[in-house]
Every structure is written in structure tokens, then in C-alpha cells.
Amino acid sequence: MSTLDCITPPNPSGLCMCGCGKRTKLAAQTINRWGHVRGHPVKFIQGHHKRRSSPDFIVDEETGCWNWQGAQSNGYGRRRKDGKVQSVHRVVWEENNGPIPEGLQVLHHCDNPPCCNPEHLFLGTQADNVADMISKNRDARGERRGNSKLTEADVRAMRRAYARGNVTGVALAEKYGVGKAVVSTVVRMDSWRHVL
């Protein structure tokens, strides 16, 4: 008798343990951390282990947002519908308003990615989304970019020093720890245009 013969199958019924009533597949290999035993039914159909008895979203009384509590990707709620994983806010839009026209996206008035309140959603193009982001000062530019070596104060000081003519681009590059090309784009206002 092998060691595996002594192991009690983790799912003797072979039905998905989320309660959907569907049969699960047999484990191709033993994976202890998931409770899989080779040749025995796995506990859940893929994706079903995320099912929970708690509500799918929690209402934020202050903002009115319906914050998705299930799976997320980049902050946006995700759920399986029609056999594929989709963004929850798109699914909610379609359930309330019908299909999303070609070339349009579902955008948030509230700027809260996990929100799935249909009253907070509207249709727009990618350009509308970018314009909305910029108008609300949410774009990652300047020192808000994670990899920025310069601050707005550095940029202003660099431009003043260069305009006075008492320093070279090479000296500024060494002082601020950036390349000469960066200094060139900063002093010509090709980059950091939002800093005056």
C-alpha cells in the first residue's frame, strides 16, 4: 500500500465545495498547500473558491460608492460572467443600461475603481477618461511619478540658473543627478511643462 492510498480524499463527494453543485476535476498532481491529492477530486472549480457568503459589495454611506469585495485587478472589481472574467463595473453597466457601444469605456464619476454603483458610472472614450483625470489633477506627472529624480523646486531652480547663463547643462546634470538630455528638455520646457 502506498502513502497516497492512506490519505483521505480532500473532497470525497467530487462536488465543488462552494455550493454550486458542479463536479470538480481530478487533481493532476499532489499540491499540499492547495489540498490537492493526485487522482482525487479538487475542492473547488477554478475561481469558485473566491465565492463568499458575505455581500459582493459594501456601501460607503459617505460617498455612496458600492465597493466591490470580491476579486480585484488594479483596484477594479473582477467577476466571472458567461465563462470569462470581466470587470464588475462594466458588467453592472450592461445589466442596467445594455451593451457598451464599440469604442466606449465605462468610467467612474467617483474616481473609485472598486465602485460598482450604477449611478456613479458613465460612458466615454479613452480621451474623455484622460481629460477627466487631468481636470481632477490625478495624472502622474512631475514629482508624482514614482521614478522622478527631480522635484518642482529643482526644476524651477534649474531653469532660473540656466536662464541667468552662469551654469552649463553639464553642471546642472551633475548637480541634480540626471542626464544632460533631461536638463535640456527641462530648460527648453519640453518636459515639466506644468511647472512655471
Helices and strands as residue ranges (DSSP letters): H 3-6, G 32-34, G 48-50, E 57-59, E 66-68, E 72-73, E 76-81, E 84-87, H 88-97, E 105-108, G 118-120, E 121-124, H 126-135, G 142-144, H 152-164, H 169-176, H 180-187
